[in-house]
Amino acid sequence: MNDADALFHRAIEVMPGGNTRSTLFVNPHPPYAVKGQGASVVDAVGHRSIDCNNNYTALIHGHADPEILSAAMDAAARGTAFGLPTSYEIEMAELLSTRTGLQRWRFCNSGTEAVMMLIRGARAHTGRDLVVRFDGSYHGTYDGVVASDAPGVPDSVAAASIVLPQNDLDELEATMRQYGDRVAVILLDLMPNRAGLQPVTREFAMAARTLSTAYGALLAIDEVITFRLGAGGLHQSYDITPDVVSLGKIIGGGFPVGAIGGRADVLDAFSPLGDGPVAWGGTFSANPVTMAAGLAALHRFPASSVATLNAKGNRLRDRLVDAGLTVNGSGSLLRLIVDDATAMWWRLYEAGVLVGTNGLLALSTAMSDEDIDLIASRVINTIRGRYA
Ligand SMILES: Cc1ncc(COP(=O)(O)O)c(C=O)c1O
């Protein structure tokens, strides 16, 4: 039994299926990471891969980035969490306001929590219940956004969502005609990973904006993954202004994070200065270590770096497509489309490329041009060899 099997045998005694994150399970069990450095990750049997998973898109500068570590350690040395706010959260809110133009911010510890609070805030603001969202878009594990037939979700919760096909303008218009005055929020991911990283069309995004305004509902853009694609998120390239956005992943610099940002009057639902505010606690919300690490990561990822990384991703995608592979996505996010994602995952891992279990690749600024060349050749050889 090797070290990874031994770890799994211990894990399965104390965790269901030996697992605590369904999203990273691969049969028979995943390898165990022991060290990440820059663009590479080493597992418990000493196998080294180029990390194109980057903790499911969260690590924009790869692993153990010295500046981020130093900012986090400096914050931690002054105290990791307080029963008082700190200036770090103000600085983060200021930075996000500058980058997005959205006026008000609140922080939590995951994208799931951000979407959950976004929906509650939208309901409180509009006094309505219904959420319109789109098939195949993943918004985390909160009851109100998982598949309506998912085990454990009450019928009453499922009934508060209307799930429509993405990019189907007629369906969206018909739904808003019928239910528009009961809709609190249209929740849109502009390039949903689970739906294959197929971008929403411009026309559809514009229609979602126009229809939500016309019916007095809010337009929310879930930018938990896509925030890395633009200095203020992917929505900026669609020329739409959402009423509220959810963020997570890269804004924590590798530490747990979530946030919502939006119009002042919408976010006022949470203001303790208002009457009947929506409660928002979170023992570790806006903790200084996450905020300091996130600030360091974002300061190192200005518009010019966003553009450079996206261009790298576009060049890699072009090379893969030119080699005959099917690859979706845009900029620094790529999605390999194959028949058997699990088999591909293992073959790529053995070849030294760590991707998401669904074929997702997320580039980091830690990747050199040589890394990109290696990714291209390993992916092409693996997929051509096994799936051609
Ligand atoms: C678009 C989107 N929203 C929300 C989430 C949930 O974020 P978290 O995993 O931090 O809870 C994810 C996670 O991948 C996501 O991709």
The ligand as a Gaussian input file, in Angstrom:
#p B3LYP/6-31G(d) Opt

LIG

0 1
 C      -20.189000      30.516000      -9.781000
 C      -20.009000      29.965000      -8.396000
 N      -20.764000      30.446000      -7.392000
 C      -20.612000      30.005000      -6.129000
 C      -19.691000      29.031000      -5.827000
 C      -19.534000      28.545000      -4.420000
 O      -18.324000      28.985000      -3.889000
 P      -17.638000      28.203000      -2.662000
 O      -17.131000      26.907000      -3.196000
 O      -16.553000      29.127000      -2.208000
 O      -18.699000      28.018000      -1.630000
 C      -18.884000      28.496000      -6.836000
 C      -17.884000      27.464000      -6.528000
 O      -17.188000      26.950000      -7.361000
 C      -19.059000      28.963000      -8.162000
 O      -18.332000      28.471000      -9.163000

